[in-house]
């Protein structure tokens, strides 16, 4: 089969303060013409660096390509001058980046940004370029394209921004499209649309696609062949069917096993460390707990209702008249009623914008609700004074979606964990607080010796563990987890989910677990509430809601989940 891209013995290094980091270690693979190649691995495996090298976008310094060839249509891209490479980049090879908000310029309309690519490569005037941009927007499924080309990035949803990036990437009908984690932070329904769109465009334009992700479920739906990367090296490659049905390397086996599934419901998720040791060698005995989770009965005396939400509404003003009086509200949470029992987990699922996060924050009064009651152990939280609420915050904590944004970059992780102890006057001496912070780090799966390091020195999964340790610092009884595993690699996600379950068993914690990932919610929850347009449309135990969904919206969410092979 004819190859459109051949990567031969590629070596990429980065100079750091600690010395030279070998990010990509003499890898070789090729992409057949008109096919989709999946490049799979966790953060730090070298996937994105490989794709950036193909586009010649590795910053030098600190990065350098120290060996190898990247042959595209018979030419070695590494030998081309920058001016020659500019003709290839965007015209022959295009790239969809992972985060559309940072890839789009906030001061220009999305139409102007796509038109710029067309004017540069197709040598057409602005009027013609904007007309072509509107056609591209229609092709990628953006509604009302003629008006949407006048929108700025912040005026569009995450899914729409990603579609703009796809329109920009296919503007010049490239021969190779590189998609770098294009669906990672998207809802399952938007993800399904984007995957179907890329597959449809590939067939229509006979493009080759390099699809980069850490989610093997997504790869099964879109790729013809798969390359698995681990710590800068290729550990396995083959057809998608072979990789999924007969994985050879322990790392591939681990990646496949640790993704929560709708078909099984284990007590604990397997982790990559169950399959291989630190050096990458297969473990002798694969101790994988495949026993299905025991459905715990509700015992009224043991599991009383600790949180009851009654007719809660949170509205935001969206229109004002000439005199500044609010004339229109958006009801982000509309008349919601829920009960959460002690020691249990209530999963809250729905797409972005359905009101999940607003509901979680309204419960804690991080956003003030408009009306309704939030009864925690009989106390109506919206009626408490600020002083009373501050005392109660010791019992009710939240773990935010973005661990980096919720940690102070100028504060060591030890100080961040000890700060709530100081505010709530826990422990008499600093030494006791230091000791407790170290204990919490160990309990959260980190080493106590990292106390004096700063947030930027940790990976995403490690930062999320620090946030969990900080939430536990005041010995809470109730924790709201707001999309706390959505942006993590599947193996790190498995570790965090297992950790949350272990902490629940050890400390008797109660959770509201907010997520758009139904497989994750099924694994961790006892009950599931499905939210759409600010309202709860379905509420049941986790098994019933997955095996026999009643609401059409729930059915739509379930059918959108990548099924794998």
C-alpha positions in Angstrom: 0.0 0.0 0.0 1.2 3.5 -0.9 2.5 5.5 2.1 1.9 9.2 2.4 4.2 9.7 5.4 7.2 7.7 6.7 8.9 8.4 10.0 12.3 6.7 10.2 14.5 6.5 13.3 13.2 9.8 14.7 15.0 11.1 17.8 13.8 14.3 19.6 15.6 15.8 22.7 14.8 18.7 24.9 17.4 20.7 27.0 16.2 21.3 30.6 17.8 22.5 33.8 18.1 18.8 34.9 19.9 17.8 31.6 18.9 16.4 28.3 15.4 14.7 28.1 15.0 12.1 25.4 11.4 12.7 24.5 11.2 10.5 21.4 13.6 7.5 21.1 14.4 6.4 17.5 10.8 5.6 16.5 9.7 4.5 13.0 6.2 4.1 11.5 4.3 5.0 8.4 0.8 6.2 7.4 -0.8 4.5 4.4 -2.5 6.8 1.8 -6.2 7.4 2.5 -6.1 5.6 5.9 -6.4 6.7 9.5 -3.5 5.9 11.8 -4.2 6.1 15.6 -1.3 7.2 17.8 -2.1 6.2 21.4 -0.3 6.8 24.7 -0.5 8.8 27.9 0.7 12.3 28.6 4.5 12.4 28.2 4.6 9.4 25.9 5.8 11.5 23.0 2.7 11.6 20.8 2.2 15.3 20.4 6.0 15.9 20.1 6.0 13.5 17.2 3.2 15.3 15.5 4.8 18.7 16.1 8.0 17.4 14.5 6.1 16.4 11.4 4.8 20.0 11.1 8.3 21.3 12.0 6.8 23.2 15.0 9.2 22.0 17.7 10.7 25.2 19.3 14.5 25.2 19.0 15.8 25.8 21.7 14.9 23.9 23.9 13.9 21.1 21.5 15.9 19.6 18.7 15.4 16.7 16.2 18.7 14.9 16.5 18.2 12.0 14.2 15.9 10.5 11.6 13.8 11.4 8.6 10.2 12.5 8.0 9.4 11.5 4.4 6.2 13.2 3.0 5.3 12.5 -0.6 8.9 11.5 -1.3 10.6 14.6 0.3 12.3 14.7 3.7 10.5 17.5 5.6 13.5 18.0 7.8 15.7 19.1 4.8 13.2 21.8 3.7 13.9 25.5 4.2 11.4 27.3 6.4 9.9 29.1 3.3 9.4 25.8 1.6 7.9 24.3 4.8 5.3 27.1 4.9 3.9 26.0 1.6 3.5 22.4 3.0 2.1 23.5 6.4 -1.7 24.2 6.2 -1.8 23.3 2.4 -0.5 19.8 2.3 -0.4 18.9 6.0 -2.9 20.4 8.4 -3.3 20.1 12.2 -6.2 20.3 14.6 -4.8 21.2 18.0 -6.0 19.9 21.3 -7.3 23.2 22.8 -9.2 25.3 20.4 -9.6 28.3 22.8 -5.8 28.8 23.0 -5.3 28.0 19.2 -7.8 30.7 18.0 -6.9 34.4 18.3 -9.4 36.1 20.6 -9.2 39.5 18.9 -10.2 38.3 15.4 -13.5 36.8 14.2 -13.4 33.0 13.5 -14.3 33.7 9.9 -11.3 36.0 9.4 -9.0 33.4 10.9 -10.1 30.7 8.5 -10.2 33.1 5.6 -6.5 34.0 6.3 -5.5 30.4 5.6 -7.4 30.4 2.3 -5.9 33.8 1.2 -2.4 32.7 2.0 -2.5 29.3 0.2 -5.2 29.7 -2.5 -4.3 33.2 -3.4 -7.9 34.5 -3.4 -9.3 37.8 -2.2 -11.0 38.3 1.2 -14.6 38.4 -0.2 -14.1 35.0 -1.9 -12.2 33.6 1.1 -15.1 34.5 3.5 -17.6 33.0 1.1 -15.6 29.8 1.0 -15.3 30.0 4.8 -19.1 30.0 5.2 -19.3 26.9 2.9 -16.6 25.2 5.2 -18.6 26.1 8.3 -21.7 24.4 6.7 -19.6 21.3 5.9 -18.4 20.9 9.5 -22.0 21.4 10.8 -21.8 24.9 12.3 -25.4 26.3 12.3 -26.2 29.6 10.5 -22.7 29.8 8.9 -23.1 33.2 7.1 -23.6 34.9 10.5 -21.3 32.6 12.5 -18.3 33.7 10.5 -18.7 37.1 12.2 -18.5 35.5 15.7 -15.4 35.8 18.0 -14.1 32.6 19.7 -15.5 33.4 23.1 -19.0 33.6 21.6 -18.9 29.9 20.6 -19.2 26.7 22.6 -16.2 24.3 23.0 -17.7 21.9 20.3 -18.2 24.8 17.9 -14.7 26.1 18.4 -13.4 22.7 17.6 -15.4 22.6 14.4 -13.9 26.0 13.5 -10.4 24.4 13.9 -11.5 21.5 11.7 -12.8 23.9 9.0 -9.4 25.7 9.2 -7.5 22.4 8.9 -9.5 21.2 5.8 -9.7 24.6 4.1 -7.1 23.8 1.5 -8.0 20.1 1.2 -4.8 18.7 2.7 -3.4 15.3 1.9 -2.6 14.6 5.6 -4.7 15.8 8.6 -3.1 15.5 12.1 -5.7 15.5 14.8 -4.1 16.0 18.3 -6.5 15.0 21.0 -9.4 16.8 19.2 -12.2 15.3 21.5 -10.5 15.0 24.9 -12.5 17.6 26.9 -15.7 17.3 24.8 -19.1 15.8 25.8 -19.8 12.3 24.5 -22.4 13.6 22.0 -20.2 16.4 20.7 -17.3 13.9 20.6 -19.4 11.5 18.5 -20.3 14.3 16.1 -16.6 15.4 15.7 -15.4 11.7 15.1 -18.2 11.2 12.5 -17.3 14.5 10.9 -13.5 13.6 10.6 -14.4 10.1 9.3 -16.8 11.7 6.7 -14.3 14.4 5.6 -11.6 11.8 5.3 -13.7 9.7 2.9 -14.9 12.8 1.0 -11.5 14.3 0.4 -9.6 11.0 0.4 -7.3 12.3 3.2 -4.9 10.4 5.4 -5.4 11.1 9.1 -3.0 10.8 12.1 -5.3 10.7 15.1 -3.7 11.2 18.4 -5.4 10.3 21.7 -5.1 8.5 25.0 -8.6 7.0 24.7 -8.6 3.6 23.1 -12.4 3.6 22.9 -12.2 6.5 20.5 -9.4 4.9 18.4 -11.5 1.7 17.9 -14.2 3.9 16.3 -12.0 5.8 13.9 -8.6 4.1 13.2 -7.5 1.5 10.6 -4.1 0.9 12.3 -2.7 1.8 15.7 0.7 2.7 17.1 1.1 2.6 20.9 3.7 4.8 22.5 5.2 4.6 26.0 7.9 6.9 27.4 9.0 8.1 23.9 9.1 4.6 22.4 6.8 2.5 20.2 5.8 -0.6 22.2 3.3 -2.0 19.8 1.8 -1.4 16.3 -0.7 -3.3 14.2 -4.3 -3.2 12.8 -6.9 -1.8 15.2 -8.5 -5.3 15.4 -5.3 -7.0 16.3 -4.4 -4.4 19.0 -7.8 -4.6 20.6 -8.5 -8.3 20.4 -4.9 -9.6 20.9 -2.7 -7.0 22.6 0.9 -8.2 23.1 2.6 -5.6 25.3 1.6 -5.3 29.0 1.2 -1.5 28.6 -1.4 -1.9 25.8 -3.2 -4.5 28.0 -3.2 -2.0 30.9 -4.6 0.8 28.8 -7.4 -1.4 27.5 -8.3 -2.7 30.9 -8.3 0.6 32.9 -11.0 2.4 30.9 -14.4 2.0 32.7 -16.8 0.0 30.7 -20.6 0.0 30.4 -20.6 -3.8 30.1 -18.8 -4.6 33.4 -18.8 -3.0 36.8 -15.7 -4.1 38.8 -15.1 -3.2 42.4 -11.8 -1.5 41.5 -10.5 -0.5 38.1 -7.3 -2.3 36.9 -4.3 0.0 36.5 -1.3 -0.1 34.2 0.8 -0.9 37.2 -1.1 -4.2 37.6 0.3 -5.3 34.2 3.8 -4.0 34.2 6.6 -2.8 36.6 8.4 0.6 36.5 10.9 -0.7 34.0 8.2 -1.7 31.6 8.4 -5.5 32.2 5.3 -7.7 32.3 4.4 -8.8 35.8 4.3 -12.5 36.5 0.8 -12.5 38.0 -1.8 -10.1 36.7 -3.9 -9.5 39.8 -7.0 -8.0 38.2 -10.1 -7.7 40.2 -12.9 -8.7 37.8 -15.5 -9.3 40.4 -18.6 -7.1 39.8 -19.3 -4.4 42.3 -21.7 -5.5 45.1 -24.9 -3.4 45.0 -25.0 -2.1 48.5 -28.6 -2.1 50.0 -29.9 1.1 51.5 -30.2 0.9 55.3 -32.2 3.8 56.6 -30.5 3.9 60.0 -27.0 3.5 58.4 -27.6 5.7 55.3 -29.8 8.6 56.4 -30.3 11.5 54.0 -27.5 14.0 54.6 -28.3 16.5 51.8 -31.7 17.3 50.5 -32.1 19.8 47.6 -35.7 21.1 47.3 -36.9 23.1 44.2 -33.5 24.8 43.7 -33.3 27.5 41.0 -30.2 29.5 40.0 -30.8 32.2 37.4 -28.4 34.6 35.7 -29.4 38.0 34.3 -28.8 38.1 30.5 -30.7 41.2 29.4 -31.2 44.7 30.9 -33.3 47.6 29.9 -32.1 51.2 29.4 -32.4 51.9 33.1 -30.3 48.9 34.1 -33.2 46.8 35.3 -32.9 43.1 34.5 -35.6 42.1 31.9 -34.5 38.5 31.1 -32.9 35.6 33.1 -31.3 32.4 32.1 -32.3 29.6 34.5 -29.0 27.5 34.7 -30.6 25.3 37.4 -34.4 25.1 37.2 -36.5 23.7 40.1 -34.1 20.8 40.9 -34.9 18.4 43.8 -32.5 15.6 44.9 -31.5 13.6 48.0 -28.0 12.3 48.8 -27.6 9.5 51.5 -24.7 9.2 53.9 -21.7 7.1 52.6 -23.1 7.0 49.1 -22.3 8.6 45.7 -24.8 10.4 43.6 -23.5 10.7 40.0 -24.7 13.9 38.1 -24.3 13.6 34.3 -25.2 15.7 31.3 -23.5 17.7 28.5 -21.7 21.0 29.0 -24.1 23.8 29.7 -26.7 21.6 31.3 -26.2 23.1 34.8 -24.2 20.4 36.6 -21.4 22.6 37.8 -23.8 25.5 38.6 -25.9 23.1 40.8 -22.7 21.8 42.6 -21.6 25.4 43.3 -25.1 26.5 44.3 -25.2 23.8 46.9 -22.0 25.2 48.5 -23.1 28.8 47.9 -20.0 29.5 45.7 -22.8 30.8 43.4 -25.8 32.1 45.3 -29.0 30.3 44.4 -32.1 32.3 43.4 -34.6 30.2 45.2 -35.2 26.9 46.9 -33.7 25.0 49.8 -30.5 23.1 50.4 -30.8 21.2 53.6 -27.5 19.7 54.9 -28.2 17.7 58.1 -31.4 19.8 58.5 -29.7 23.2 58.1 -30.9 25.4 55.2 -27.6 26.6 53.7 -28.9 29.6 51.7 -30.2 31.0 55.0 -26.9 30.8 56.9 -24.8 33.9 57.6 -21.3 34.1 56.1 -19.8 33.2 59.4 -22.0 30.2 59.9 -21.3 29.1 56.3 -17.5 29.4 56.9 -17.9 27.0 59.8 -19.9 24.6 57.7 -17.4 24.5 54.9 -15.3 22.3 57.1 -17.9 19.5 56.6 -18.6 20.1 52.9 -15.7 20.4 50.4 -15.3 20.6 46.6 -12.6 19.2 44.2 -12.6 21.4 41.1 -12.2 20.3 37.5 -8.9 22.1 36.8 -6.3 21.2 39.5 -3.8 23.7 38.1 -6.2 26.7 38.3 -7.4 25.8 41.8 -3.8 25.6 43.3 -1.9 28.8 44.1 1.2 28.7 41.8 3.2 30.7 44.4 2.4 28.4 47.3 4.1 25.0 47.9 1.8 22.0 48.0 2.5 21.6 51.7 1.4 25.1 52.4 -1.7 24.7 50.2 -2.8 21.6 52.2 -2.1 23.2 55.6 -3.9 26.5 54.8 -7.4 25.1 55.4 -6.2 23.6 58.7 -5.0 27.1 59.8 -8.3 28.7 58.8 -10.3 26.2 60.7 -7.9 26.2 63.7 -7.1 22.5 63.5 -4.0 21.2 65.3 -2.1 23.3 67.9 1.4 23.4 66.3 2.9 23.8 62.9 4.7 20.5 63.4 1.4 18.7 63.8 0.0 20.3 60.7 3.1 19.3 58.6 2.8 15.7 59.9 -0.9 15.7 58.9 -0.2 17.1 55.5 2.4 14.4 54.8 -0.1 11.7 55.9 -2.8 13.1 53.5 -0.3 13.2 50.6 0.6 9.5 51.3 -3.2 8.7 51.6 -3.7 10.4 48.2 -1.0 8.3 46.6 2.0 10.7 46.7 5.2 10.8 48.7 5.3 13.0 51.8 8.7 14.4 50.6 7.0 16.5 47.9 5.8 19.0 50.5 8.1 21.8 49.4 7.5 21.5 45.7 5.3 23.9 43.6 2.2 22.9 41.5 4.0 23.4 38.2 6.5 20.6 39.2 3.7 18.0 39.1 1.7 16.2 36.3 -2.0 16.7 36.0 -2.8 13.5 37.8 -0.5 14.4 40.7 -2.0 17.9 41.0 -5.5 16.3 41.2 -4.2 14.1 44.1 -2.9 17.2 45.8 -6.4 18.8 45.5 -7.9 15.7 47.0 -5.4 15.8 49.9 -6.3 19.5 50.4 -10.0 18.7 50.4 -9.4 16.0 53.1 -7.3 18.4 55.3 -10.4 19.6 57.2 -11.8 16.1 57.6 -15.0 16.7 55.6 -18.0 14.4 55.5 -19.3 15.4 52.1 -17.3 16.2 48.9 -18.5 17.5 45.5 -16.2 16.2 42.8 -16.7 18.5 39.8 -15.4 16.8 36.6 -12.3 15.9 38.7 -11.0 13.2 36.3 -12.3 14.5 32.9 -8.9 15.7 31.5 -6.8 12.9 32.9 -5.2 9.9 31.1 -7.2 6.7 31.4 -4.6 5.1 33.7 -4.4 8.1 36.0 -8.2 8.4 35.9 -8.4 4.8 37.1 -6.0 5.6 40.0 -8.0 8.6 41.1 -11.3 6.8 40.9 -10.0 3.9 42.9 -8.6 6.4 45.5 -11.9 8.1 45.8 -13.6 4.8 46.5 -10.9 3.7 49.0 -11.3 7.1 50.9 -15.1 6.6 50.9 -14.8 3.2 52.5 -12.1 4.3 55.0 -13.6 7.6 56.0 -17.3 7.1 55.3 -17.4 10.0 52.8 -20.4 11.1 50.8 -20.0 12.3 47.2 -21.8 14.1 44.5 -19.7 13.1 41.4 -20.2 15.5 38.5 -19.2 14.3 35.0 -20.1 14.1 31.3 -18.5 10.6 31.1 -21.3 8.0 31.7 -18.9 5.1 31.9 -17.0 6.8 34.8 -20.2 7.7 36.6 -21.5 4.1 36.3 -18.3 2.8 37.9 -18.3 5.2 40.9 -21.9 5.9 41.6 -24.7 4.3 43.6 -27.4 6.5 42.1 -27.4 8.6 38.9 -29.2 11.9 38.1 -29.3 12.9 34.4 -29.4 16.7 33.8 -30.5 18.5 30.7 -31.2 22.2 30.3 -31.1 22.9 34.0 -33.5 20.1 35.0 -33.2 16.6 36.2 -34.8 14.4 33.5 -34.0 11.0 35.0 -33.0 9.7 38.4 -32.4 6.0 39.4 -29.9 3.5 40.7 -26.8 3.2 38.5 -27.7 -0.3 37.1 -31.3 0.6 36.1 -30.4 3.8 34.4 -27.8 2.0 32.1 -29.8 -1.2 31.4 -33.2 0.4 31.1 -33.0 4.2 30.4 -36.5 5.8 30.3 -35.7 9.3 29.0 -34.8 9.9 25.3 -32.0 12.3 26.4 -30.4 9.5 28.5 -30.7 7.1 25.6 -28.9 9.7 23.4 -26.1 10.0 25.8 -25.6 6.3 26.1 -25.6 5.7 22.4 -22.9 8.4 21.9 -20.3 6.5 24.0 -17.5 5.0 21.9 -18.1 1.2 22.1 -14.7 -0.1 21.1 -14.5 -3.5 19.3 
